[in-house]
Amino acid sequence: MIVHRDESAPRQGAVSLLILGAGWTSTFLLPLLQREGIKHAATTTTGRDGTIPFVFDPESEDYTPFTALPAAKTILITFPLIGTGQSSCLVSGYAAAHPDVAQDVQYIQFGVTSIWKAEDWQDENSPYDTSNPRAIAEDELMRVAPSASVLSLAGLYGGARQPRNWVHRVITSKEALRAKGALHVIHGEDVARAVVALHRSFTPKKRWLMCDMHVYDGGISRRTGRGRRLVRKRGLCLLRK
């Protein structure tokens, strides 16, 4: 491990929640954090909109970029970690830059529901594909971090991002719809609420399968070839493949 500290570089004060990768979900999360009075900071690769410029390079042994990050109670990782080694690199890099708080950090990783492969109804306790590169990285994070949990997100929607605009790329025919059974989704506002809830009441070494009460299973339009509607279903945290 190589750590080069730049003592002249300013470091932001400690925060309650640090977002690594302020993308689409942050358009819902940041306003909620402000309303809830949760002190936070966020990163982007370019440092746009007042964020901290930060690029995670899992191949690098120089952890200097981590020194620009503030101390945090919870770190939300929004970008994918893949395969063996990346989770360990991120955790060790932050620990090297912040040894005084490293053992108290809670890590939250945005995961994917595609690691569940069974044909029947699934929940977060169902068996999953442990050979999936995303699952490998998630398992590693929960093993090497002092405390870590995964929010496995169904299809994301909200604002201008509506299932009718992209569902045709997922379900291309009646046969594809029949094979999938149903397409589950979660609104960006619900993702934000889940992050805050987990931040406040943390569950170490736990996966949560996140979807709301909307299921896109309205069929395929003969005219457009696209899914017809978003319908409301009862139940939370269930995924039918």
Helices and strands as residue ranges (DSSP letters): E 15-20, H 26-36, E 40-44, G 48-50, E 52-53, G 64-68, E 72-77, H 86-97, G 102-104, E 106-112, G 113-115, E 121-122, H 133-144, E 148-153, E 155-157, H 163-170, H 174-180, E 183-187, H 188-200, E 206-210, E 214-216, E 231-232, E 239-240
